[in-house]
Amino acid sequence: MELITEGEPSDFLHVLTAGAVDLFATWEGRRSSLATVLPVSTFILAATIRDAPYLMSAVTLEKSRIVLIPSQDVRRVFGEDGDFARAIVAELAGCYRALVKAQKNLKLRSAQERLANLLLRLQVEAGGAAEISLPFEKRRLASLLGMTAENLSRTLRALRRHGVAVDGARVRITDRAALERLARPSPLIDDPLT
C-alpha cells in the first residue's frame, strides 16, 4: 500500500510500529529503493520538521501498523517542549548518520564488497547461523545495494570463491574468514551503533 508520494507536502509524521516500509524514489522511469524502515521508527521526519515536500515515496512491504501525527502538531510541540525537541534532534542525527554510512557503502565499495558485508551482517542477525535467507526479493535487494538484478546474480556467483553458496533465497556461508577478507567490514560503515 502506498503511504506517501515524493513531491507531495508533508502532512504527517509517520511512525512505524509493526511491519516494514520501503522508501524509494523515481526519476525518468527508473525506481530505486533507498531504505527499508523497520519498527519502531519514524520516517520522513525531516520533511515534517522543515514543512517541506517529501523527497521519497513510501510503500508498505507487508501488513504494517503506522501512527500518523499531523506535521503541524509535531512542529508546534517541537517549539514548546525541550525534551521533545532533543528527541527529534537525536532521531534526525541517527537518520543522518545512517545516510552517510549508506553513501559511503555505495560510493567507496565495489558491488562484491557491498554484498559481502550485507551477508556478514545478515549472518550476525541470524545468530551466526551458517545458512541465512536473503531478506527481500532479489530485484529489491539489488536496488538497495545500488546494482541491477543481473549484476546481483553475477555478484552472488562471484562470491562462491569467497565461501558463499547460493540456492534461490537461501545463502550458505561456508568460509566466513574468506568472506571477511573480501568485505573488510568497518564500524564506520557497518556498525549501526557508531
N, C-alpha and C positions, 0 to 999 in steps of 0.2 A: 504494500500500500504506500503510495507516495504521500509524504508528510509535508514537504516544502519544496519550492522550486527556486533555483538560483535566479536572482534578479528581482524577486518579489520583496516587499517590505517585511521587516522582522516584526511580526505582530506578537509572537510568543517566544518565551524561553522554553526549550524542550528539555525535560529531564527523563531519561530512560531508566525505568525501574525494573523492567523484565524484557527479555528478548534480545534482538540485535538490529542495528540500523546501519545501512550503507550510506556514506556520504560520498557523493560523486559530482562531477562537473562534465559539461559537454561543450564542444566547440567544433563548428563546421562539420557536423555529422559524426564526430568522434565522441566517445564517452570514456571516462576514466574514473575508477574508484579511487578515492583519496584516503579514506579511513573507514574502519569499522568501529562503531560505538557499541560498547557492552555495558551492562548495568554495574553499578549505579553511576551514571554520567550525564552531564549536561552536553548539549551540542548547539552550535550556532550562538554561543554566549556573546562573542564579540559583536555580532550584528545587533543583538539586543541592547547591549550597553551603549553602543555608538548610534543607535537608531538609524542603522544603515541597511541596505538591501542584503539579502543572503548571497554569499559568494559560492555556495554549493547547494545542491539538491539533496534530499534525504528520502530514502525508501526503507520500509521495514524488510528484513530478511526472513523473519519468522513471526509468529504471534508475539506481540510486544505490548508492554504497558508503558505509556508515556504521560507524564504530568505536564500540562501546559499552563504556564504562568504568564499573564499578559506582560508584554515588554515594558509598557508604561509603568506598571506596578514595580517591576524589578528596578527600573531607573529611579523611581521615587524613593524606594527603600534604600537603594544604594547611597543616595544623598543624605538620608536621615540616620542610618544605623551603621556606626563604625565597624562593629563586628561583622555585619553582613558584607560591608564593602571590602573588608580584609579577606573574607572567604571568597568573594568574587575575584579579587586580585590573585589570590593563591590558585584558584581554578584556572584563570587565564594564563598565569605563569606556567602551570603544568601543561596546558594545551600548547603554549608557545614552545616549550622545551621539547615536547613530543614532535611538533612540526619540524624543528631544527634537526632532530635526530632522523626523522624520515627523509629530509632533504639530504643530509649527509649520507645516509644509506643509499639513496638513489644516485647521487652525483659522484660519490667517492669510491663506490664498489662496482665490480662487474656483476653481471646477471648471476653468474655462478656463486659469487661471494654473497650476494643478497639472499639467494635461495638457500645456500648452506647455512647461513645464520638463522634464517627462519626455521629450518628443520631442527637445528640445535635448540632453539627457543621452544619449539613445539615438544621436543623430547623432554625438556626440563618440566614443562607444564604437565606432561603426561607421567610425571614421577620417575623419569629416567627409563621408561619402557623402550625396548629396542624397536618395537613396532608402533607406529603412530598413524593417525589419519590426517589427511590434508583438511583444513578447517572449512574450505569453501570449494565450490566447483572450480575447475582449472582456469576457465576464462576469467573469472573474477579474481582469482589468486594472481594470475599473470598481470592483470591491470594494477593490482595493489603493489606488485613488485616492479612496475614500470617496464613491462615487456608484453609482447604478443603471446597468444596462446601457443602458437607454433614454436616460438622461442622458448617458452616454458618447457614444452615437451622435449626439445633438443637439450636444454639445460639439465633436465631430470636425467636424461640418458647419459649425459657427460659426467654426472655425479657418481655413476657406477664405479669409476676408478678411484673414487674418494670414499668408498664404503657405504653406498646408498643403493638399495634395491627397491624398485617401484612396481606395484601391481594395482593399477587403477588409482584409487584414492588412498590406498594403503602404502606406507613407506616404512621400510625396514632399514635401520642404521646398523650396518654390520661392522663398521670400523669408525667409532666416534673420534678417535685420535686423528685419523686421516682427514675426516670432515672438518675438525677444528683447525688443522694445519691450513686447509684451504680457506676457511671462513675468517680466521683470526678475529674472533669476537672482541669488541671493545665496549667497556662500560659507558663510554661517552656516546655510543650509538645504540647499544643493545639493551642496557640495563634501564628498565622503566623507573627505577628509584633514584637515578642520578640526575 
